[in-house]
Amino acid sequence: MKQHWRNVRPYILGPLIHLFARLLGLTLRIQAEGYDRVRALPGGKIMAGWHGRTFVAAILFRGEGVWTIISQSKDGDMQNIVFRGFGFRTIRGSTGRGGARAAAESIRVLRKGGTMAFTPDGPRGPTHVVQPGIVLMAKKSGAALIPVGVSADRRWLAPTWDGYLVPKPFARCLMVFGEPIHVPADADEATLEAARRRLETEMTRLEEEAEIKVRRT
């Protein structure tokens, strides 16, 4: 019985979560600082935000054909239903399963000028630590890394490893988009690590900036 529920759960809960998120999203006031500048950048782009802050991004990017990577787990099946319902294009895979294929497919998408939303501390954490895969992806694709900070003035924080943020109805939400980070095609290990640290620092700084700004208004 438990196994049966695990198998069918994504297809029951996924549409319900999507409906809840869509209805809640209609009440939110989302401000996106710097997003127009990011949209205007030529070539592929990887928008990088922390795993616990994807709810607001899903609402902002709905219907724009943004790509994202979702794990091949049962929870990933549920997330896939939710994100595809918002018009995302998804690639299935993670560090534990299907990661190499997902990375190769993502690089092809980015080389063609696609835009990806990526959570570099997922899918298992540790939270707020950038894993090296995103930097390698930027190197091989030539895509710009765009750090993003997200907050909401009124929210629930789930008791999960990433402290997942769900805005309360009628919350004011803010996404702050940072300056692009470019990784050279000939980057060595030291250069890759420097880019990884810079991205991690900027993502943390922008999240702190977003937190301060939503509290001031």
C-alpha positions as CSV (number, residue, x, y, z in Angstrom):
1,M,0.0,0.0,0.0
2,K,2.8,2.4,0.9
3,Q,4.6,1.7,-2.3
4,H,1.4,2.2,-4.3
5,W,0.9,5.6,-2.7
6,R,4.5,6.5,-3.4
7,N,3.9,5.7,-7.1
8,V,0.6,7.6,-7.5
9,R,1.3,10.5,-5.1
10,P,3.0,12.7,-7.6
11,Y,0.1,12.5,-10.0
12,I,-2.4,13.3,-7.2
13,L,-0.5,15.9,-5.2
14,G,1.3,17.5,-8.2
15,P,-1.9,19.0,-9.8
16,L,-3.2,20.1,-6.4
17,I,0.1,21.9,-5.5
18,H,0.1,23.5,-8.9
19,L,-3.5,24.8,-8.4
20,F,-2.6,26.1,-4.9
21,A,0.5,27.8,-6.2
22,R,-1.4,29.4,-9.1
23,L,-4.2,30.7,-6.9
24,L,-1.7,32.0,-4.3
25,G,0.4,33.5,-7.1
26,L,-2.5,35.6,-8.3
27,T,-2.5,37.5,-4.9
28,L,1.3,38.2,-4.8
29,R,2.9,41.5,-5.7
30,I,6.2,40.6,-7.3
31,Q,8.9,43.1,-8.0
32,A,11.9,42.0,-10.1
33,E,14.9,44.4,-9.9
34,G,17.2,44.0,-12.9
35,Y,15.2,41.4,-14.7
36,D,14.7,43.5,-17.8
37,R,18.5,43.9,-18.0
38,V,19.0,40.1,-17.7
39,R,16.4,39.5,-20.5
40,A,18.3,41.8,-22.8
41,L,21.6,39.9,-22.4
42,P,22.6,38.0,-25.6
43,G,23.2,34.3,-25.5
44,G,22.5,31.7,-22.9
45,K,21.8,32.6,-19.3
46,I,21.7,30.6,-16.1
47,M,19.7,32.3,-13.4
48,A,20.9,31.0,-10.0
49,G,18.8,31.1,-6.9
50,W,18.8,29.1,-3.7
51,H,16.8,25.9,-3.6
52,G,14.5,27.2,-0.8
53,R,13.4,30.3,-2.8
54,T,11.9,28.7,-6.0
55,F,8.3,29.5,-5.3
56,V,8.4,33.2,-6.2
57,A,10.6,32.4,-9.3
58,A,8.0,29.9,-10.5
59,I,5.3,32.6,-10.5
60,L,7.5,35.3,-12.1
61,F,8.8,33.0,-14.9
62,R,5.5,31.4,-15.7
63,G,4.8,31.0,-19.4
64,E,8.3,32.2,-20.5
65,G,9.7,28.9,-21.6
66,V,12.5,28.9,-19.0
67,W,14.4,25.6,-18.7
68,T,15.1,23.9,-15.4
69,I,16.6,20.6,-14.1
70,I,14.4,18.4,-11.9
71,S,15.5,15.2,-10.3
72,Q,14.2,11.8,-11.4
73,S,12.9,11.0,-7.9
74,K,9.3,10.6,-6.9
75,D,9.4,14.1,-5.4
76,G,10.9,15.3,-8.7
77,D,7.9,13.8,-10.6
78,M,5.7,16.0,-8.5
79,Q,7.8,19.1,-9.0
80,N,7.9,18.3,-12.7
81,I,4.1,18.5,-12.9
82,V,4.1,21.8,-11.0
83,F,6.8,23.5,-13.0
84,R,5.5,22.3,-16.4
85,G,2.1,23.6,-15.4
86,F,3.7,27.0,-15.1
87,G,5.2,26.7,-18.6
88,F,8.7,25.7,-17.7
89,R,10.6,23.3,-20.0
90,T,12.2,20.6,-17.8
91,I,15.3,18.4,-18.0
92,R,15.2,15.4,-15.7
93,G,18.3,14.4,-13.8
94,S,20.4,15.1,-10.7
95,T,23.8,14.4,-9.1
96,G,22.5,11.0,-7.9
97,R,20.8,9.9,-11.1
98,G,20.9,11.0,-14.7
99,G,23.2,13.9,-13.9
100,A,25.6,13.5,-16.8
101,R,22.8,13.3,-19.4
102,A,21.0,16.3,-17.8
103,A,24.2,18.4,-17.8
104,A,24.8,17.6,-21.5
105,E,21.3,18.4,-22.5
106,S,21.4,21.7,-20.5
107,I,24.7,22.7,-22.2
108,R,23.0,22.2,-25.6
109,V,20.1,24.3,-24.6
110,L,22.3,27.1,-23.3
111,R,24.5,27.1,-26.5
112,K,21.3,27.7,-28.5
113,G,20.6,30.8,-26.4
114,G,18.2,29.2,-23.9
115,T,17.6,30.5,-20.4
116,M,17.8,28.2,-17.4
117,A,16.7,28.6,-13.7
118,F,19.1,26.7,-11.5
119,T,19.4,25.9,-7.8
120,P,23.1,25.2,-7.3
121,D,22.6,24.0,-3.7
122,G,20.1,21.4,-4.7
123,P,18.7,18.8,-4.7
124,R,20.1,17.7,-1.4
125,G,22.1,20.6,0.0
126,P,23.9,21.7,2.0
127,T,21.9,24.9,1.7
128,H,23.5,28.1,0.5
129,V,26.6,26.2,-0.8
130,V,27.1,26.4,-4.6
131,Q,28.1,23.0,-6.0
132,P,30.6,23.1,-8.8
133,G,28.4,21.7,-11.6
134,I,26.8,25.1,-12.4
135,V,30.2,26.7,-13.0
136,L,31.3,23.8,-15.3
137,M,28.0,24.2,-17.2
138,A,28.7,27.9,-17.7
139,K,32.3,27.2,-18.9
140,K,31.2,24.6,-21.5
141,S,28.2,26.5,-22.8
142,G,29.5,30.1,-22.6
143,A,26.3,31.1,-20.8
144,A,26.3,34.0,-18.3
145,L,25.7,33.1,-14.6
146,I,23.1,35.5,-13.1
147,P,22.9,35.4,-9.2
148,V,19.5,36.1,-7.8
149,G,18.2,36.9,-4.3
150,V,14.6,36.3,-3.3
151,S,12.5,37.3,-0.3
152,A,8.9,38.1,0.7
153,D,7.7,40.4,3.5
154,R,5.2,37.8,4.9
155,R,5.9,34.1,4.4
156,W,5.9,30.6,5.8
157,L,9.2,28.8,6.1
158,A,9.0,25.0,5.9
159,P,10.9,22.8,8.4
160,T,13.0,21.4,5.6
161,W,16.8,21.3,4.9
162,D,16.4,24.4,2.6
163,G,13.9,26.3,4.8
164,Y,11.6,26.5,1.8
165,L,9.8,29.8,1.5
166,V,6.1,30.1,0.7
167,P,4.7,33.6,0.6
168,K,1.5,34.3,2.5
169,P,-1.5,35.6,0.5
170,F,-1.0,39.2,-0.7
171,A,2.6,39.3,0.3
172,R,5.1,41.6,-1.4
173,C,7.8,39.6,-3.0
174,L,11.2,40.8,-4.4
175,M,13.7,39.2,-6.7
176,V,17.0,41.0,-7.1
177,F,19.0,40.0,-10.2
178,G,22.8,40.6,-10.0
179,E,25.5,41.3,-12.5
180,P,26.4,38.5,-14.9
181,I,29.4,36.3,-14.1
182,H,31.3,34.9,-17.1
183,V,33.4,31.8,-17.0
184,P,36.1,31.6,-19.7
185,A,36.1,28.5,-21.9
186,D,39.8,27.9,-21.0
187,A,39.2,28.3,-17.2
188,D,41.5,26.2,-15.0
189,E,40.5,24.7,-11.6
190,A,41.6,27.9,-9.8
191,T,39.5,30.1,-12.0
192,L,36.5,27.8,-11.7
193,E,36.7,27.8,-7.9
194,A,37.0,31.6,-7.9
195,A,33.8,31.8,-10.1
196,R,32.1,29.4,-7.8
197,R,32.9,31.4,-4.7
198,R,32.0,34.6,-6.4
199,L,28.6,33.2,-7.4
200,E,28.0,31.9,-3.9
201,T,28.9,35.2,-2.3
202,E,26.7,37.2,-4.7
203,M,23.7,35.0,-4.2
204,T,24.0,35.3,-0.4
205,R,24.5,39.1,-0.6
206,L,21.5,39.5,-3.0
207,E,19.3,37.4,-0.7
208,E,20.3,39.6,2.3
209,E,19.6,42.7,0.2
210,A,16.1,41.4,-0.8
211,E,15.4,40.6,2.9
212,I,16.3,44.1,3.9
213,K,14.3,45.8,1.2
214,V,11.1,43.9,1.8
215,R,11.2,44.8,5.5
216,R,11.7,48.5,4.8
217,T,8.4,48.9,2.8
